[in-house]
Amino acid sequence: MKGYNQWNFRPYRPMSERAKKVLPYICRVAPYEHRCELEWLGRGDTYSVCFRVRGTTEWQKRLVSGQTAVLEHLQTETEYEVKIRDAWQGESGVRLFRTSEIEGAVVNYLHPEDEQYGFSGRYLCSPSLIRLPSGKLLASMDVYGSRMPQNLTLLFESADNGDSWNYATDIFPCFWGKLFWHQEKLYLLGCSNEYGDILIGCSEDEGRTWSMPVVIQRGSCNTEEMGNHRAPVPVLRSHGRLWTGVEYGTWRRNCFYDALLSIEESADPMIAGNWTLTDYIRADSGWLNADAEAAGAIEGNALEMPDGTVVDFLRYGENKALVLKADPDDPEKKMEFVQFADFPMGHTKFEIQKIEGGSYLAVGNPFPGRTVLSIYRSDDLEIWEKVGDILNHKEYGMKEVGFQYPVFLVEGNELLVLSRTAWNQAHNFHDSNYITFHRANLENI
């Protein structure tokens, strides 16, 4: 066996599973109310799609050509099992799904009892979204679970503006990955796993194949110890540099320190020494309006204030965000406390972008809970006005449903949004089973 010199796999399998060479391999499941879209990797052109209501014994079979299929006329709110068989009697593992009405387009789905990605996790998380020069949309997500390895990222692409999605590749190891375009290449910046090494890799074919990643900073790679933490937060271009938020800490110790990671725009991102971190700073309980019980601030958005100041605008708590100021002339200098800003979505991960005209858009969950996904607007990052809701399901309990960890693109008068969605009997609001795609109209902003 030779060494592997890429970051991508189609698909990734743990070493213990690779010898089995199981094909077909189901790489996308996307259930709706009365249908389910399927995609798989395999050999040949003719396959049998075998499915049954979960708990029954008899398989129904449909003969299809190609490596995609849509099962139609399914019962709503019903659990199914599905597997793919090829002409040589090769058979995939059994995948699970549950039908239900759902808003938006399903990029990918993972039933909470589906074990296909058990080597990484059981739930879908950390969406990232980019429009590529070819016009395609590319979405990434990782597979996580509490105290599990959490090291697999899945990529899907859309050639029709998000109406339909297809599998692209797996990235391993990668967690909390952020896609961005720079110097005519696609980059993915993330961690090797929860609290692991900060990694970056690049692709020259719009995400189909990837270079081996470069380690920017080592982490503990241990959920019990402090290490690198981040989310798919924005990459800001300002003062001749790229900036993005990172943290160091762990929920197990209830402690996080904050920093901005940056690089000169002209420098090669694949050389680790070109990257710079501000010295870490921890939210001080003595700062004005601080919460003495807070673990710290996380999932910060690197932003340029109206006066050009570079800040890290961080999730902090109930209706509150922490604002820290960086020094572009000394990108290693510890950030300075600015204020705890009034912010209606500070209790969970949000995304903020500066848009044409100089105002700011924010997408996230207004307090409390994650049952509502909303758009807010501000001219100064101080006063926020609600524009509207992308999704609103207050009728459900806050422990059941979540539309969370949004990322978005602004294209003309349209907002394109990816959501980490817990719906249709997810394990709970946090342990999400979908990544969904949505559009919102911005004409009135």
C-alpha positions as CSV (number, residue, x, y, z in Angstrom):
1,M,0.0,0.0,0.0
2,K,1.4,3.4,-1.0
3,G,1.1,6.6,0.9
4,Y,-1.8,8.9,0.0
5,N,-0.9,12.4,-1.3
6,Q,-4.3,14.1,-1.3
7,W,-6.8,15.5,1.2
8,N,-9.8,14.2,-0.6
9,F,-11.3,10.6,-0.8
10,R,-14.3,9.3,-2.9
11,P,-15.3,8.1,-0.4
12,Y,-13.2,8.1,2.8
13,R,-13.2,4.8,4.7
14,P,-11.3,3.9,7.9
15,M,-8.4,1.5,7.2
16,S,-10.3,-1.3,8.8
17,E,-13.0,-0.9,6.2
18,R,-10.9,-0.2,3.1
19,A,-10.0,-3.9,2.4
20,K,-13.7,-4.7,2.0
21,K,-14.0,-2.3,-1.0
22,V,-17.7,-2.2,-0.6
23,L,-19.4,-0.9,-3.7
24,P,-22.0,0.5,-4.3
25,Y,-21.5,3.2,-1.7
26,I,-24.4,5.6,-0.9
27,C,-23.0,9.1,-0.7
28,R,-26.1,11.2,-0.5
29,V,-29.6,10.8,1.0
30,A,-32.1,13.6,0.8
31,P,-35.7,12.8,2.0
32,Y,-38.7,15.1,1.4
33,E,-42.4,14.5,2.3
34,H,-43.2,11.8,-0.3
35,R,-39.8,11.2,-2.0
36,C,-36.1,10.6,-1.3
37,E,-33.2,11.5,-3.6
38,L,-30.3,9.1,-3.6
39,E,-26.8,9.1,-5.0
40,W,-24.1,6.5,-4.9
41,L,-20.6,5.5,-6.1
42,G,-20.3,2.2,-8.0
43,R,-19.2,0.3,-11.1
44,G,-21.4,-0.1,-14.2
45,D,-24.6,1.6,-15.2
46,T,-27.4,-0.6,-14.0
47,Y,-28.5,-0.9,-10.3
48,S,-31.3,-2.2,-8.2
49,V,-32.5,0.3,-5.5
50,C,-33.9,-1.8,-2.7
51,F,-36.1,-0.1,0.0
52,R,-38.6,-1.0,2.6
53,V,-40.4,0.6,5.5
54,R,-38.2,0.2,8.5
55,G,-39.3,-2.8,10.6
56,T,-40.8,-4.7,7.7
57,T,-39.2,-7.7,6.1
58,E,-39.9,-7.4,2.3
59,W,-37.7,-5.3,0.1
60,Q,-39.2,-3.4,-2.8
61,K,-36.9,-3.1,-5.9
62,R,-36.5,-0.6,-8.7
63,L,-34.1,-1.0,-11.6
64,V,-32.3,2.2,-12.5
65,S,-29.6,3.4,-14.9
66,G,-26.8,5.7,-13.6
67,Q,-25.8,6.4,-10.1
68,T,-28.7,8.6,-8.9
69,A,-32.4,7.8,-8.2
70,V,-35.5,9.4,-6.8
71,L,-37.8,7.1,-4.8
72,E,-41.3,8.6,-5.2
73,H,-44.8,8.1,-3.8
74,L,-43.4,7.3,-0.3
75,Q,-45.5,7.5,2.9
76,T,-44.9,10.8,4.8
77,E,-43.4,10.8,8.3
78,T,-42.3,7.2,7.8
79,E,-38.9,5.6,8.4
80,Y,-37.3,3.7,5.5
81,E,-34.2,1.5,4.9
82,V,-32.5,1.6,1.5
83,K,-29.6,-0.2,-0.1
84,I,-28.1,-0.4,-3.6
85,R,-27.2,-3.6,-5.5
86,D,-25.2,-3.7,-8.7
87,A,-25.2,-6.2,-11.6
88,W,-22.4,-8.3,-9.9
89,Q,-24.4,-8.6,-6.7
90,G,-22.3,-6.1,-5.0
91,E,-24.4,-4.4,-2.2
92,S,-24.1,-1.2,-0.3
93,G,-24.6,-0.8,3.4
94,V,-28.1,-0.1,4.5
95,R,-28.9,3.6,4.9
96,L,-31.8,5.1,6.9
97,F,-34.1,8.0,6.3
98,R,-37.4,9.4,7.5
99,T,-39.8,11.3,5.2
100,S,-41.3,14.6,6.2
101,E,-42.4,17.9,4.7
102,I,-39.4,20.3,4.9
103,E,-38.7,23.9,3.8
104,G,-35.9,24.6,1.3
105,A,-33.7,22.2,-0.6
106,V,-32.0,19.2,1.2
107,V,-28.3,19.3,0.5
108,N,-27.7,16.2,2.6
109,Y,-29.4,14.2,5.4
110,L,-28.1,11.8,8.1
111,H,-30.5,9.8,10.2
112,P,-29.4,9.9,13.9
113,E,-29.2,6.0,13.9
114,D,-27.3,5.7,10.6
115,E,-23.9,4.3,11.3
116,Q,-22.2,4.9,7.9
117,Y,-20.1,7.8,9.3
118,G,-19.8,6.4,12.9
119,F,-16.0,6.7,12.7
120,S,-16.5,10.5,12.8
121,G,-20.0,11.1,14.2
122,R,-23.8,10.8,13.7
123,Y,-24.9,14.4,13.0
124,L,-24.4,17.0,10.3
125,C,-22.8,20.3,11.2
126,S,-20.6,23.3,10.2
127,P,-22.1,24.4,6.8
128,S,-20.0,26.5,4.5
129,L,-21.1,27.9,1.1
130,I,-19.3,29.4,-1.9
131,R,-20.1,30.5,-5.4
132,L,-17.3,29.2,-7.7
133,P,-16.1,31.0,-10.9
134,S,-17.8,28.4,-13.0
135,G,-21.2,29.4,-11.5
136,K,-21.6,26.3,-9.4
137,L,-22.4,26.5,-5.7
138,L,-20.2,24.3,-3.4
139,A,-21.3,23.4,0.1
140,S,-19.3,21.7,2.9
141,M,-20.4,20.2,6.2
142,D,-18.8,17.9,8.8
143,V,-20.0,14.9,10.7
144,Y,-19.9,15.2,14.5
145,G,-21.0,13.7,17.7
146,S,-20.2,14.3,21.4
147,R,-16.9,12.6,22.4
148,M,-16.5,11.1,18.9
149,P,-13.6,11.6,16.5
150,Q,-15.3,14.4,14.5
151,N,-12.9,14.5,11.6
152,L,-14.9,14.0,8.3
153,T,-16.1,16.8,6.0
154,L,-18.4,16.1,3.1
155,L,-18.7,18.3,-0.1
156,F,-21.7,18.8,-2.4
157,E,-22.1,20.9,-5.5
158,S,-25.1,22.5,-7.3
159,A,-25.1,23.5,-11.0
160,D,-28.7,25.0,-10.8
161,N,-28.4,27.7,-8.2
162,G,-29.2,25.4,-5.3
163,D,-32.3,23.7,-6.6
164,S,-30.5,20.3,-6.7
165,W,-27.3,19.0,-5.2
166,N,-24.8,16.3,-6.0
167,Y,-21.9,14.6,-4.1
168,A,-18.4,16.0,-4.8
169,T,-15.9,14.4,-2.4
170,D,-15.0,13.6,1.2
171,I,-12.2,15.5,3.0
172,F,-10.3,13.7,5.8
173,P,-9.3,14.9,8.4
174,C,-11.3,18.1,8.5
175,F,-13.7,19.7,11.0
176,W,-15.2,23.3,11.2
177,G,-14.1,23.9,7.6
178,K,-14.5,27.3,5.8
179,L,-14.4,27.5,2.0
180,F,-13.0,30.7,0.4
181,W,-11.6,31.8,-2.9
182,H,-8.2,33.5,-3.1
183,Q,-5.4,33.8,-5.7
184,E,-7.5,31.9,-8.3
185,K,-7.7,28.8,-6.1
186,L,-10.3,27.4,-3.7
187,Y,-9.2,27.0,-0.1
188,L,-10.6,25.1,2.9
189,L,-9.5,26.3,6.3
190,G,-10.5,24.2,9.3
191,C,-9.2,21.9,12.1
192,S,-8.2,18.2,12.0
193,N,-10.9,17.5,14.6
194,E,-12.4,19.2,17.6
195,Y,-9.7,21.1,19.3
196,G,-7.2,19.7,16.8
197,D,-4.6,21.2,14.5
198,I,-5.6,24.2,12.3
199,L,-5.3,23.0,8.7
200,I,-5.5,24.6,5.3
201,G,-5.7,22.9,1.9
202,C,-6.3,24.1,-1.7
203,S,-8.1,22.9,-4.8
204,E,-7.4,23.9,-8.4
205,D,-10.5,22.1,-9.9
206,E,-13.3,23.8,-7.8
207,G,-13.2,21.3,-5.0
208,R,-13.1,17.9,-6.7
209,T,-9.5,17.2,-5.7
210,W,-7.4,18.7,-2.9
211,S,-3.8,19.1,-2.0
212,M,-2.5,17.6,1.2
213,P,-3.2,20.1,4.0
214,V,-0.7,22.3,5.8
215,V,-0.7,22.6,9.6
216,I,-0.8,26.2,10.6
217,Q,-1.0,25.6,14.4
218,R,-1.0,22.4,16.5
219,G,-3.9,21.6,18.8
220,S,-4.5,19.1,21.5
221,C,-6.8,16.9,19.4
222,N,-8.5,15.9,22.6
223,T,-12.0,16.9,23.7
224,E,-10.9,16.8,27.3
225,E,-8.0,19.3,26.8
226,M,-7.8,22.9,25.5
227,G,-7.1,23.2,21.8
228,N,-8.0,25.1,18.7
229,H,-11.7,26.0,18.2
230,R,-13.4,27.8,15.4
231,A,-16.5,27.7,13.1
232,P,-17.0,28.4,9.4
233,V,-16.8,32.1,10.1
234,P,-16.2,34.8,7.4
235,V,-12.7,35.5,5.9
236,L,-12.3,39.3,5.7
237,R,-10.1,41.2,3.3
238,S,-8.9,44.4,4.9
239,H,-5.7,46.4,5.2
240,G,-4.0,44.2,2.7
241,R,-4.6,41.1,4.7
242,L,-7.1,38.2,5.1
243,W,-8.5,37.9,8.6
244,T,-10.6,35.2,10.3
245,G,-11.6,34.3,13.9
246,V,-10.2,31.5,15.9
247,E,-10.3,30.5,19.5
248,Y,-8.3,28.3,21.9
249,G,-10.1,26.4,24.7
250,T,-12.7,23.7,25.5
251,W,-16.2,23.4,26.8
252,R,-14.9,20.7,29.2
253,R,-12.9,23.4,31.0
254,N,-15.5,26.1,30.4
255,C,-12.8,28.4,29.1
256,F,-12.0,30.1,25.7
257,Y,-9.4,32.6,24.5
258,D,-9.8,34.6,21.3
259,A,-7.6,35.6,18.4
260,L,-7.6,36.6,14.8
261,L,-5.7,34.6,12.3
262,S,-4.4,36.6,9.3
263,I,-2.1,36.6,6.3
264,E,-0.9,39.2,3.8
265,E,-3.1,39.0,0.6
266,S,0.0,38.5,-1.6
267,A,1.4,35.7,0.5
268,D,1.0,31.9,-0.2
269,P,-1.6,30.5,2.2
270,M,0.0,27.1,1.8
271,I,3.1,28.2,3.7
272,A,2.3,27.9,7.4
273,G,4.9,30.6,8.3
274,N,3.0,33.2,6.3
275,W,0.1,33.1,8.8
276,T,0.0,35.3,11.9
277,L,-2.0,35.0,15.1
278,T,-2.8,37.8,17.4
279,D,-1.9,37.0,21.0
280,Y,-4.8,35.3,22.7
281,I,-7.1,37.2,24.9
282,R,-9.8,36.0,27.2
283,A,-13.0,37.9,28.1
284,D,-12.4,39.5,31.5
285,S,-15.2,39.4,34.0
286,G,-14.0,42.9,35.1
287,W,-14.9,44.5,31.8
288,L,-18.0,46.7,31.7
289,N,-21.2,44.7,31.3
290,A,-19.3,41.3,31.4
291,D,-21.1,38.1,32.5
292,A,-19.1,36.7,35.4
293,E,-20.4,33.2,34.6
294,A,-19.5,33.2,30.9
295,A,-16.9,30.7,29.6
296,G,-15.7,33.3,27.2
297,A,-16.5,34.3,23.6
298,I,-16.4,32.1,20.5
299,E,-17.2,31.9,16.8
300,G,-16.1,35.4,16.1
301,N,-16.7,37.3,12.8
302,A,-13.8,39.3,11.5
303,L,-15.3,42.6,10.4
304,E,-14.3,46.1,9.3
305,M,-16.1,48.9,11.2
306,P,-17.4,51.9,9.3
307,D,-14.2,53.8,10.2
308,G,-12.0,50.9,8.9
309,T,-11.1,49.4,12.3
310,V,-10.7,45.6,12.1
311,V,-12.7,43.9,14.9
312,D,-13.6,40.4,16.1
313,F,-17.4,40.4,16.7
314,L,-18.0,37.3,18.9
315,R,-20.8,35.2,20.2
316,Y,-21.0,35.9,24.0
317,G,-24.4,35.4,25.5
318,E,-28.1,36.4,25.8
319,N,-28.6,39.5,23.5
320,K,-24.9,40.3,23.7
321,A,-21.7,40.1,21.6
322,L,-18.1,40.9,22.5
323,V,-16.2,43.3,20.3
324,L,-12.4,43.2,20.2
325,K,-10.2,45.5,18.2
326,A,-7.1,44.3,16.2
327,D,-4.1,46.4,15.1
328,P,-3.5,45.8,11.3
329,D,0.0,47.4,11.7
330,D,0.9,44.7,14.3
331,P,-1.1,41.6,13.5
332,E,0.5,39.7,16.4
333,K,-0.6,42.2,19.0
334,K,-3.2,41.1,21.4
335,M,-6.7,42.5,20.6
336,E,-8.1,45.2,22.8
337,F,-11.5,45.3,24.4
338,V,-14.0,47.6,22.8
339,Q,-17.4,46.8,24.3
340,F,-20.1,44.3,24.9
341,A,-22.5,45.2,22.1
342,D,-26.3,44.8,22.2
343,F,-26.9,42.1,19.7
344,P,-30.1,40.0,19.3
345,M,-28.4,36.8,18.3
346,G,-25.4,36.6,20.6
347,H,-26.4,33.3,22.3
348,T,-25.5,31.1,19.3
349,K,-23.5,31.1,16.1
350,F,-24.3,33.9,13.6
351,E,-22.8,35.3,10.5
352,I,-22.3,39.0,9.7
353,Q,-21.2,40.5,6.3
354,K,-20.7,44.1,5.1
355,I,-22.8,44.5,1.9
356,E,-22.8,47.0,-0.9
357,G,-23.6,50.5,0.4
358,G,-21.8,50.0,3.6
359,S,-24.4,48.5,5.8
360,Y,-24.2,45.1,7.6
361,L,-26.4,42.0,7.3
362,A,-26.5,39.4,10.1
363,V,-28.2,36.0,9.9
364,G,-28.8,33.9,13.1
365,N,-31.2,33.0,15.8
366,P,-32.9,35.7,17.9
367,F,-32.9,34.8,21.6
368,P,-34.2,32.4,22.9
369,G,-33.6,29.1,21.2
370,R,-32.9,28.2,17.5
371,T,-36.5,27.6,16.2
372,V,-36.4,30.9,14.3
373,L,-33.7,31.9,11.7
374,S,-33.7,35.7,11.0
375,I,-32.1,38.5,9.1
376,Y,-31.0,41.7,10.8
377,R,-29.5,44.9,9.4
378,S,-27.2,47.6,10.9
379,D,-25.4,50.7,9.6
380,D,-22.9,50.7,12.5
381,L,-22.8,47.3,14.2
382,E,-24.5,49.0,17.2
383,I,-28.2,49.3,16.3
384,W,-29.8,46.3,14.7
385,E,-33.1,46.2,12.9
386,K,-35.0,43.0,12.1
387,V,-35.6,42.6,8.4
388,G,-37.5,39.3,8.5
389,D,-37.4,35.6,9.1
390,I,-36.0,33.0,6.8
391,L,-37.5,30.1,8.9
392,N,-39.9,30.4,11.8
393,H,-41.2,27.4,13.7
394,K,-41.9,28.7,17.2
395,E,-44.7,26.1,17.3
396,Y,-42.1,23.5,18.1
397,G,-40.3,23.2,21.4
398,M,-36.8,24.7,21.6
399,K,-35.4,21.2,22.4
400,E,-36.9,19.6,19.3
401,V,-36.0,21.9,16.3
402,G,-33.1,24.0,15.3
403,F,-32.2,26.1,12.2
404,Q,-28.7,27.2,13.2
405,Y,-25.1,27.9,12.3
406,P,-26.1,29.8,9.1
407,V,-23.7,30.9,6.4
408,F,-24.9,33.1,3.5
409,L,-24.1,34.7,0.2
410,V,-25.6,38.0,-1.0
411,E,-26.2,38.0,-4.8
412,G,-28.1,41.1,-6.0
413,N,-31.4,41.2,-4.1
414,E,-31.2,37.5,-3.1
415,L,-29.8,35.9,0.0
416,L,-28.6,32.3,-0.3
417,V,-28.4,30.5,3.0
418,L,-27.2,27.2,4.3
419,S,-28.6,26.0,7.6
420,R,-27.6,23.2,10.0
421,T,-31.1,22.0,10.5
422,A,-32.6,19.7,13.2
423,W,-36.0,18.6,12.0
424,N,-38.2,15.6,11.6
425,Q,-37.3,13.8,14.8
426,A,-33.7,14.8,15.0
427,H,-31.8,13.5,18.0
428,N,-32.4,17.0,19.5
429,F,-32.3,20.6,18.4
430,H,-28.5,20.6,18.6
431,D,-27.7,17.2,17.0
432,S,-28.9,18.1,13.5
433,N,-29.9,15.7,10.8
434,Y,-30.0,18.0,7.7
435,I,-28.1,20.6,5.9
436,T,-30.7,22.7,4.0
437,F,-30.5,25.5,1.4
438,H,-32.7,28.5,1.4
439,R,-33.3,31.8,-0.5
440,A,-34.6,35.1,0.9
441,N,-35.6,38.3,-1.0
442,L,-33.7,41.4,0.0
443,E,-35.5,43.9,-2.2
444,N,-36.9,45.9,0.7
445,I,-33.5,46.3,2.5
